[in-house]
Each structure stands twice: as structure tokens, then as C-alpha cells.
Amino acid sequence: MWVSLNKGKMERDGISIYEKLQEYLGIREDSISILEENIDTDIQLEYFQHSRNLNSFKTEEEIIRDKDIIFDMQLPIDEKKSALIELASLNNVEAYRTIEKYLHQPNIKLYKWACMALQESKLKLESNLLDESKALISTGLGGKGLKLRYFIVLFTPDGEKLSQYNAQTIRKELNFYLPRCGAELEDILFEKSFASILAIIPLKVDLQELFRKIIKECNDLGDFLYDDFIITNMKAMSVDEITELLCINNIY
């Protein structure tokens, strides 16, 4: 099972991603894998649609026989995409090794596509070997282990400028709270009235509770942050995109 979790909004619901997976899909923690590669959501969508729409009448033997066509430099991109999907559809170690080998010398335009094919192939092999359904979670920003990468924005009311003290307070509270729930701060940037954060956070963490707590602690020391926050695992947003989203939500 391949689960695409692409979240992008003002955060308000108070439940962890893991709890949602358990509630709706009945997925156990030991059955979950996360696609670590950072893959644009448009590429993911194209891959899924191509996979669903591909009408291949080849047998497994024919696909394996023709497996090396993905290395043919003259083969058109679209045909190579289909060939990778055909290989990924098999519960076959040789197909997996072929895709893995391709990733060592890929067409740069197909690197992300091949990464998805490899993960789909691996998922099928593991599910068959363990005789149980495995779930692969993919997001635009990827992840690590059982953690997802998120882009978070904390911002001031009405576009008020963050002071140096405000910035230090935000950094201090992030460095205090994130490690205590197994999360990791990867990057933080301050831009006038908001702070953009890149962090790796475990599936079991309630994102609303975590960042509400961080915002509260910051406001106890200065009352300078808006109560809500922006969070997405689709992509890292630009300054213009953040500003536009804040305007749409009537924050600025």
C-alpha cells in the first residue's frame, strides 16, 4: 500500500499522523516505511496516474527479458517511464536490482521517477516476504525512519516585525521542545514578521499540541506570535508564497 500524505494548511486539528493512519487504514507502526527522498508532489501524482493508466499486456517473463531497455540512451523518456513502472509492478528481486542499478546511472530527468519505482518494488518484495501488507508513506518533503519532514511558519499578528529577542526566543523554544519528542530542527530562517522552520518530526507526535506549546511559551515571554501556524509537508515555501497565504487567511 502506497499512502501519499501531503499536508498544507493552517494547522488546527489535534491528532497525530500515526493516529490517523490507525483510525482510517488500521496500519501498525512496524508495517510503515517512509519515502525519504524529497520528491515533488506533481511527479508523485504523475507516477500514480501513469501506473494506474498503463495497460501492459506483457508477462513477467517478458518484462524481465526486456529489463535492460531502461539503460538504452535512445529510448524515449515516456517509454522509459513505462518500463520502470512495469518493473516496479513485479514481485521480483531481479526487477528490483535492475531499478537499483539504473539509479546509479540515471537520466537526470528520471531520477525521482526511478526512486519511486524502486520504493514500490521494495514494498512489494517486503509485503510478500513477510506475508503482510506494508505501507509506504510519501510526501513532497520526504522523511527519515518513522519521521516526516515538515515546513512550518510561525508569524506575528498584523505583520509586526520580529525583534532579535523574539528570534532568539523562538530558536530557544524549538531547541528545547523538538528533541524532547524525538524531533530534529534542520533549519530556521527569520524574515521580518515570520520564522520559517524545517524539521523532522515523528509520526506519533501531535503537531498541533507541539507547536501550540512552543507558541505559548514564546508568547509568555513577549506575546508576539499569532496563535495559529502554517505547516506543510509538500514543499518549502518561498517568502512570497508565505506572504500570499497569510493575506488569503486574513492574517495580514
N, C-alpha and C positions, 0 to 999 in steps of 0.2 A: 504494500500500500504506500502510495506517494502522497503526502499531505503538504499542500502549499499554504503556509501561514504568512500572509503579507498584511501587516497591520500598519495603518497610517491615519492618525486622528488625534483629537484632543482626548486624553485618557480620562475615563470616568468609571468604567466598570471595575469591580473589585474581585477578581478571580484570576488565578494563575493559568498560563497556557496549558500546563500539565493537567490541571483540574478540568479544563475544557475538553482536552483530548480524552480523558477518562469518562467524562459525562456523555459525550456525543459519540465516541468511537470505541470506548472500552479498551483503550490502549494502555498496556503496562509499561513501566519505566524501562524494564530490561528488553522491551521489544522496539525501543525507539533509537533511531540513528538520526543525526543532523547533517545535512549537506553543508560542509564547512566552507566551500567555495563561494565567493561573492559573485553571484550571477544575476544580471539584470532581469527584472520580472517580465519584461517583454520577451526575452529569449526563453524564459521558462514557459510562458504561455504559448509561444510558437512551437516549442518542443512538444508540449502536451497535445496541442491541436494536431500537429503533424503525426504524432504517434497514433492518435485516435482515428485519423482520416486515412492512414496508409493502408491501402488494400494490397497486401503482398500475398501472392499465392505460392511463394517458394516454400519448400520443405526445409526442415532444419538442416538436412544434409546438403541441400543446395546453397543455403546461406553460409554454412561453414566452408563449403568448397570454394565459394566466391569471396571469402572473407577479406582477402588481401586487396580487393579493389579500392578499399578506403585509402590505400597508400599510393594509388595511381594519381600522379600530379595532373593528368589531363582530364580526370573525371570531374564533371560539373559539380558545383557546390551542393545544389539541391539533391542530386543523386547520391552524393556522399552522405548528406544528412539522412536520407532514407536508409542507406546501407548501415549506418551507425545505429539507427533505431531498430532495424531488423536484428542486428547482433545483440542489442540490449534486450530484445524481447525473448531471447532464448535462456533456458536454464542450462547453461553450458559453460564449462570452465574455459574451453578453447576460445569461445566468443569473448569472454571477459578478458582473457590475456591479450587478445587481438586489439581490443579497445584500449587496454592499458598501454600496449606497445605504441599505438597510434598517438597517445598523449605525450610520448617522448619526442615526437617529431610532427606535431600537428600543423595544419593550415591555421594561421593565427585567427582567421575568421570563424573557425570551427572549434576552437579550444574549449569554450564554455559549453558548447553543444556536446562535445565528446565527454566532458566532465559529468554532465547529466546522464549520458548513456552509460558511462562506467558505473555510476551510483545505482542506476536502475538494474544493471546486470548483477552487481554485487548484492542488491536487495533480493533478487530472485534466487540467487545461489544460497544465501543465508536462510531465507524462508524455507527452501527445500531441504537444506541440511538439518535444520532444527525442527522441521515439520511443524512450523507455526508461522502465523502471519507477522511479518515485520513491517514497521512503519518508518519511512524516510521523510523527515520534515525539511522543507526547503523554504528559504526566504531570500529576499533580494540581497541582504547583507551577510547571509551565512551565519556560521556559528562555530562552536568548538565543544567537543564532548557532548554533554547534555545541556549546553548553554547556547542561547541565541544572542546575536549581536543586534543592538538597538541604537538608534539615533534619537536623542532626547533633547528637547529645548525647554529651558526654564526662562521665564521672561518677567519683566516688570509691568505693572499696570500703566496704561496710557503712554507707553514708550519712554518712561523715565530712564535716565542714564544710570548704568551700573557704576558705582564707585569702585576704587581699588579695594576698599574694605569689603564691599559686597562680593566682589570676585573672590577674594581670599576666603570669605565665609563659605561660599558655595563649594569651592575646592576642598576646604577642610571637612565639611559635612559629607561630601561624596567619598572622600578618603576614609572617613570614619564608618559610614553605613554600608558601602558596597562590599568591602571584604568580609563583613560580618554575615552576609547572606551568600557568600561564595561568588559574588560578582567581581568583575575586574574593570577598572577605569582605563580605557585605551587612549582617549584623547579628550581634551576640553578646550574650547575656544570662546573668547568673550568678544561680543560685538555690540557696543553701545548699550542697548536695552535688553539683551538676552545672552544666555550662555548655551552653546550647543555642545552636546556630550555624546561620545561614542563609548559604549560599554557592552561587555559580555555579561549576560545575566542568566542564571539557571532557570530552567522551565518551571520549577516548582515555586518560584518567587512571585508573590502577588505584586505586580508592578505598581498598581495604584497605591497600595499600602506603603511600599518602599519610598516612592517619590513624594507622597503626601507627607511622610515623616521627615524627609530631607527638607522639603519646602517649609514645614512648620518650624523646624529647628533654625533654619535661616531667618525666618520672619521673627522668631523670638529674639533674635539678635539685631533686628533692624526693620522688620516689616516692609520689605522691599520687593517681594516676589508675588506674582499672581498665583492664586490657589491651584489653577489647572496647569497642565503642561502638555506639550506636543510629544508624541512618541511614534516612531515608525521603524519597521524592520525591512522596509522596501529599498531605501537608499538614504545616503547622506544628503541632506537638503542644502541648497545654496542660501546665501543671505537674502537674496531677492525672493526665493520661494518661501522662506520663513516669514518674511515681512508680509507677503501677499496672504499667506494663510492666517496670520494674526489679524489682518484687516478684514478678511472674509468672516472671521468669527467675532468681529466687532470688539476686538481687544484694543486695537489702535484706531 
